[in-house]
Amino acid sequence: MPTKTFSSRAEESSLSFADALTRKEYGLSFGQYCGTVLIDSITSTGKMPVLDAPAPQDGKRRAAAFIKGFSAVAHDASIGCLSDEGVRELIAGRYA
């Protein structure tokens, strides 16, 4: 099947938030989400997803819930004691 690459520009902080949210919710980058989940939804329904207009406080509540969700993820408290070099090694090891 032929494919096509697409791109867009967005405010860095908005894109970072969208990327973190899709990684948390779907285990995908925002780009992967757009190229798979979103496009598959549009293809299967034949229309764009309906976006709810958030109430003024919804954004703050969602952001707070998102940040609070990080504390629910299993973590290793010893990471807080690592030196700068230890953190670099931990990150490098994840992508090796």
N, C-alpha and C positions, 0 to 999 in steps of 0.2 A: 504494500500500500504506500503510495507516495505521501510524504510528510512535508510540512512547511514550518519554518521557524518564525516565531513572532516575538516582539519585545515591546516594552513601554518604559516610560520614565515616571518615577514617583518620588515623593519626598522621602528622604532616607529613613527618617524615624517611622513613618507610616509603613514603609516596606519592611523594615526590621520587625515591627510589631506583627504585621501580617505573616511574615515568615515564621516567627516564633509561635504564633497561634496555630498555623497549619502544621508545623512540626509537632506541636503538643497534641493536637486533635487527630491528625492523620498520619504522622510520621513521615511527612513529605515536605519538601521546600515549597514556598509559595508558587514558584514557577512550575514545579511538578504538579501541584494542585490545579493550577490554571490549565495546564496541558492535558490533564487526565480527568479528574473529578468534575471540574466545572464544564469542560467541553463535553464529556460524556452525558452530563445532566442536560445540557442544552440540546444535544443530539437526540436523546431519548424522549424529551418532552416537547421539543420543537419550539421552545421559547426560553427567554432569559429568566433566571430565577427572580422571584419577587423579593425586593429588598424592603424590609420594614424600616420605617422612619424611627430612629431611636429617640426616646425621650431624652431631654438634656442630661439627666443623671445616669442614663444607661451606659454611656461610655466609661464613666468613672467606676461604676459597679462592675462592668465587664473587665476593666483593667485590674481592679482590686482582686476580683475572683481569679483572674489569670495568674497574677503574681502569687496569690495565696496557694494556687494549685501547685506551684513549684515546691512548696514545703511538704506536700503530700507525696512527692516522688521520693523513692528510696535514695538515700544518700549516705556517704561515708564521712562522718564528722572529722576524721583525721585529715581530710583534705584541707581544712582550715588551718592546720599546723604546718603545711608544706612551705618551703622556701620558694622564692621566685623560680629558681632553677628546677625545683621539684614540680612546680606547676607546669613549666615548659615541657619537662619530660613526660608528664601525665598527658598533656595535650598532644604532644608529638606521637606518643605511643598509640593514641586513639586513631590517628590517621596513617599509621605505618602499615 
